[in-house]
Amino acid sequence: MTVEEPLARLDQAAWEDLVARFGGRMWAVARALGLCPADAADAVQGAWLRMVENLDGIRDPERIGAWLVTTTRHEALRLSRRRRGEVTAGHDLPEAVLPDPSAAVVDADFGRHAWERLDTLGEPCRSLLRLSVLRPEATYAQIAIRLDLSPGSIGPTRARCMSRLRGLLEEPA
């Protein structure tokens, strides 16, 4: 089976929904592992490719988000090792770096909680933090144009917004 066959079965609206729902988290995972924007893009793209390659094997569509995040982590770790010159065997990871399933559940719950809290922030915080996660490669100039802010205010505004979000995340759910 070619990659095109399962991809053809995934309609455009479903694909866009998956990207909108999970793309930001995937980018955040790749960047959190210290990858540069280009390598993070490769890790995210690799995870999407693994999903397409494994469409026929998906038994529980409700868990696709956790699967994508875990696969992105694996791809990012593989790229990170390759950059450091470590040898990897295909796409397999040593057992020591495989995520604990319970940790994946906690990560997914925290991610949902964080996005919910982010949505309670006013503007420009909500848009600024979303752009920071969803488009980590965006420059201050690009963000300033998009949000109609001065480029010099992006860093201080982001710091204030992150502080507000941290406070919201510390509140009980």
C-alpha positions as CSV (number, residue, x, y, z in Angstrom):
1,M,0.0,0.0,0.0
2,T,1.3,3.4,-0.9
3,V,1.1,6.5,1.4
4,E,-1.4,8.0,-1.0
5,E,-4.0,5.3,-0.5
6,P,-4.7,5.9,3.2
7,L,-4.3,9.7,2.7
8,A,-7.0,9.6,0.0
9,R,-9.4,8.1,2.6
10,L,-8.8,11.1,5.0
11,D,-11.0,13.9,3.7
12,Q,-9.8,17.5,3.8
13,A,-12.1,18.6,6.6
14,A,-11.0,15.8,8.8
15,W,-7.3,16.5,8.1
16,E,-7.8,20.2,8.9
17,D,-9.6,19.3,12.1
18,L,-6.7,17.0,13.2
19,V,-4.1,19.7,12.4
20,A,-6.1,22.4,14.2
21,R,-6.7,20.2,17.3
22,F,-3.2,18.6,17.6
23,G,-0.7,20.5,15.5
24,G,0.1,23.0,18.2
25,R,0.7,20.4,20.9
26,M,2.9,18.5,18.5
27,W,5.0,21.6,17.8
28,A,5.2,22.3,21.5
29,V,6.5,18.8,22.2
30,A,9.2,19.0,19.5
31,R,10.3,22.4,20.6
32,A,10.3,21.4,24.3
33,L,12.9,18.8,23.4
34,G,15.2,21.5,22.3
35,L,14.9,21.1,18.5
36,C,15.5,24.1,16.3
37,P,12.5,25.2,14.2
38,A,13.6,23.2,11.1
39,D,14.1,20.0,13.1
40,A,10.9,20.5,15.0
41,A,9.1,20.8,11.7
42,D,10.7,17.5,10.6
43,A,9.6,15.8,13.8
44,V,6.0,17.0,13.4
45,Q,6.0,16.1,9.7
46,G,7.4,12.7,10.6
47,A,4.6,12.1,13.1
48,W,1.9,13.0,10.6
49,L,3.6,10.7,8.1
50,R,3.6,7.8,10.7
51,M,-0.1,8.5,11.3
52,V,-0.9,8.3,7.5
53,E,1.2,5.1,7.2
54,N,-0.8,3.5,10.1
55,L,-4.3,4.7,9.3
56,D,-5.5,1.1,8.8
57,G,-4.2,0.2,12.3
58,I,-6.0,2.9,14.3
59,R,-8.4,1.1,16.6
60,D,-9.3,3.9,19.0
61,P,-9.7,7.2,17.1
62,E,-10.4,9.0,20.5
63,R,-6.7,8.4,21.4
64,I,-5.2,9.8,18.2
65,G,-4.1,13.0,19.9
66,A,-2.1,11.1,22.5
67,W,-0.7,8.9,19.8
68,L,0.4,11.9,17.7
69,V,2.0,13.6,20.7
70,T,3.9,10.4,21.6
71,T,5.0,9.8,18.0
72,T,6.2,13.4,17.7
73,R,8.2,12.9,20.9
74,H,9.8,9.8,19.4
75,E,10.5,11.6,16.1
76,A,12.0,14.5,18.0
77,L,14.2,12.3,20.2
78,R,15.4,10.4,17.1
79,L,16.3,13.7,15.3
80,S,18.0,15.0,18.5
81,R,20.1,11.8,18.7
82,R,21.0,12.0,15.0
83,R,22.2,15.6,15.5
84,R,24.4,14.5,18.4
85,G,25.9,11.7,16.3
86,E,24.3,8.9,18.2
87,V,23.3,5.8,16.2
88,T,19.6,4.8,16.1
89,A,18.1,1.6,14.8
90,G,15.3,2.6,12.5
91,H,12.5,4.3,14.4
92,D,12.8,2.1,17.5
93,L,13.6,3.8,20.8
94,P,15.3,2.2,23.7
95,E,12.8,1.2,26.4
96,A,14.3,3.8,28.8
97,V,12.9,6.7,26.7
98,L,9.5,5.2,25.9
99,P,6.9,7.3,27.6
100,D,5.0,5.8,30.6
101,P,1.3,5.4,29.5
102,S,0.1,7.0,32.7
103,A,2.4,10.0,32.0
104,A,0.9,10.3,28.6
105,V,-2.6,10.5,30.1
106,V,-1.4,13.1,32.6
107,D,0.3,15.1,29.8
108,A,-2.9,15.0,27.7
109,D,-5.1,16.1,30.7
110,F,-2.7,18.9,31.5
111,G,-2.6,20.0,27.8
112,R,-6.4,20.2,27.7
113,H,-6.4,22.1,31.0
114,A,-3.8,24.5,29.7
115,W,-5.6,25.2,26.4
116,E,-8.9,25.8,28.3
117,R,-7.2,28.3,30.6
118,L,-5.5,30.0,27.7
119,D,-8.9,30.5,26.1
120,T,-10.0,32.4,29.2
121,L,-7.3,35.1,28.6
122,G,-8.2,38.3,26.9
123,E,-6.5,39.8,23.9
124,P,-3.7,40.2,22.9
125,C,-2.6,37.4,25.4
126,R,-4.8,34.7,23.9
127,S,-3.6,35.3,20.3
128,L,0.0,36.0,21.2
129,L,0.4,32.8,23.2
130,R,-1.4,30.7,20.6
131,L,0.9,32.1,17.9
132,S,3.9,31.3,20.1
133,V,2.9,27.7,20.4
134,L,1.4,27.1,16.9
135,R,4.0,29.1,15.0
136,P,7.2,29.0,17.1
137,E,9.2,30.0,14.0
138,A,7.4,33.3,13.7
139,T,9.5,36.4,14.2
140,Y,8.6,39.3,16.4
141,A,8.0,41.4,13.3
142,Q,5.6,38.9,11.9
143,I,3.7,38.6,15.2
144,A,3.6,42.4,15.5
145,I,2.0,42.7,12.1
146,R,-0.5,39.9,12.8
147,L,-1.6,41.3,16.2
148,D,-1.2,45.0,15.4
149,L,1.4,45.5,18.1
150,S,4.8,47.2,18.0
151,P,7.7,44.6,17.6
152,G,9.3,46.0,20.8
153,S,6.3,45.1,22.9
154,I,6.1,41.4,21.9
155,G,8.6,40.1,24.4
156,P,7.4,42.0,27.4
157,T,3.7,41.4,26.5
158,R,4.4,37.6,26.1
159,A,6.2,37.6,29.5
160,R,3.2,39.2,31.2
161,C,0.8,36.9,29.4
162,M,2.8,33.8,30.4
163,S,2.7,35.0,34.0
164,R,-1.0,35.3,33.8
165,L,-1.4,31.9,32.3
166,R,0.9,30.3,34.9
167,G,-1.4,31.9,37.6
168,L,-4.5,30.4,35.9
169,L,-2.8,27.0,35.7
170,E,-2.0,27.0,39.4
171,E,-5.7,27.6,40.3
172,P,-7.7,24.4,41.0
173,A,-9.7,23.1,38.0
